[in-house]
């Protein structure tokens, strides 16, 4: 079974923008936003994925992700609840660990969130200087919720 252990933080400042960095534009929609079983369709650059996530306990949840043809993803996005979430994901390596910094677009513009995937919830990691408050348990920052309650409307 796939397991995701992820902690999420707000970003303070632009220190994360220092090269080297890779970035990819994402467009994702939700076939189900039920917290017990979220089903997401994602276009990530030239790739596409179908992802099923279970309920979150702490920072852990079941996750199953499958690459699918981009044409299928485009057709599935048309079936998703509106609106889709758009963002640019930047990969930043700090002390050998990769941070995914999501710079949101559209109705979530202005929101920048950093995520780190861990092997255990209590795994230690270096907190970069640009890391702000932790929002792991705050449902407002869950992408499925940002689709229907965007950051700019809080």
C-alpha positions in Angstrom: 0.0 0.0 0.0 1.2 3.5 -0.8 1.7 5.8 2.2 2.4 9.5 2.1 3.8 11.3 5.1 3.9 15.0 4.4 4.3 18.2 6.4 3.1 21.5 5.0 4.3 25.0 5.8 3.6 28.6 4.7 6.5 30.2 3.0 8.0 33.5 4.3 10.0 35.5 1.8 11.7 34.7 -1.4 14.8 32.9 -0.2 13.5 29.6 -1.7 13.9 31.1 -5.2 17.7 30.7 -5.3 18.9 28.4 -8.0 19.3 25.5 -8.7 15.6 25.0 -9.0 13.3 23.0 -11.2 9.7 24.1 -11.8 6.6 22.5 -13.4 3.2 24.0 -14.0 0.4 22.0 -12.6 -3.3 21.9 -13.3 -5.4 19.6 -11.2 -9.0 18.8 -10.6 -11.0 16.6 -8.3 -13.4 13.8 -9.1 -14.0 13.4 -5.4 -13.2 15.8 -2.6 -14.5 13.6 0.2 -11.7 13.6 2.9 -12.1 9.8 3.2 -11.2 9.3 -0.5 -9.9 12.1 -2.5 -9.5 11.4 -6.3 -7.4 13.8 -8.2 -6.5 14.2 -11.9 -3.3 16.2 -12.5 -1.4 17.6 -15.5 2.2 18.2 -14.5 4.1 19.6 -17.5 4.1 16.9 -20.1 2.9 14.2 -17.7 -0.5 13.3 -16.2 -1.5 11.4 -13.1 -4.6 9.9 -11.4 -4.2 9.9 -7.6 -6.4 8.4 -4.9 -5.7 9.5 -1.3 -7.3 8.2 1.9 -8.2 10.0 5.1 -5.3 11.9 6.8 -4.3 10.9 10.3 -1.6 13.3 11.6 0.6 13.8 8.6 0.0 10.3 7.1 -2.4 9.0 4.6 -2.8 6.3 2.0 -1.8 7.4 -1.5 -2.0 5.6 -4.8 -0.7 7.5 -7.9 -0.7 6.3 -11.5 0.7 7.9 -14.6 -2.0 8.2 -17.3 -2.0 9.5 -20.9 -2.3 13.3 -21.0 -5.3 13.0 -23.4 -7.1 10.9 -20.7 -6.2 13.5 -18.0 -7.6 16.3 -20.2 -10.8 14.4 -20.7 -11.0 13.6 -16.9 -10.4 17.2 -16.0 -13.5 18.1 -18.0 -15.5 15.7 -15.6 -14.0 17.3 -12.5 -15.8 19.7 -10.2 -14.9 23.3 -11.0 -12.7 25.1 -10.5 -9.3 23.4 -11.1 -6.3 24.3 -9.0 -3.4 25.8 -10.9 0.1 26.3 -9.5 3.8 26.2 -10.3 5.8 23.7 -8.3 9.4 24.5 -7.5 11.7 21.8 -6.2 14.3 23.1 -3.7 16.9 20.8 -2.1 17.9 21.7 1.5 20.5 19.5 3.2 19.7 16.6 0.8 15.9 16.8 1.2 13.6 18.0 -1.5 11.0 20.7 -0.7 8.1 21.1 -3.0 7.2 24.8 -3.0 3.8 25.5 -4.6 3.2 29.0 -5.9 -0.5 29.1 -6.5 -2.2 30.9 -9.5 -5.7 32.1 -10.3 -8.1 32.4 -7.4 -5.3 31.1 -5.1 -2.7 33.7 -6.3 -0.5 35.0 -3.5 -0.5 31.7 -1.6 2.9 29.9 -1.4 3.2 26.6 0.5 6.2 24.3 1.0 5.8 20.6 1.5 8.3 17.9 2.5 7.7 14.2 2.3 9.1 12.1 5.1 9.8 8.5 5.9 8.3 8.9 9.4 6.2 11.6 11.1 8.9 12.3 13.6 11.8 12.3 11.0 14.1 15.3 11.7 14.7 17.8 8.9 16.4 21.2 8.5 14.0 24.1 8.5 15.0 26.5 5.8 15.1 30.2 6.8 12.2 30.9 4.4 9.9 28.4 6.1 6.9 30.0 7.9 4.2 28.6 10.1 3.2 24.9 9.8 -0.2 24.3 8.4 -0.2 20.5 8.1 -3.4 20.1 10.1 -5.2 23.1 8.7 -7.8 21.9 6.2 -7.9 25.3 4.4 -4.6 24.5 2.8 -5.6 21.1 1.4 -5.6 21.5 -2.4 -9.0 19.9 -2.7 -10.4 22.6 -0.4 -8.5 25.4 -2.2 -10.5 24.4 -5.3 -13.8 25.4 -3.7 -12.6 27.9 -1.0 -9.8 29.8 -2.7 -7.2 31.7 -0.8 -8.2 35.0 -2.3 -11.7 34.7 -0.8 -10.8 34.0 2.8 
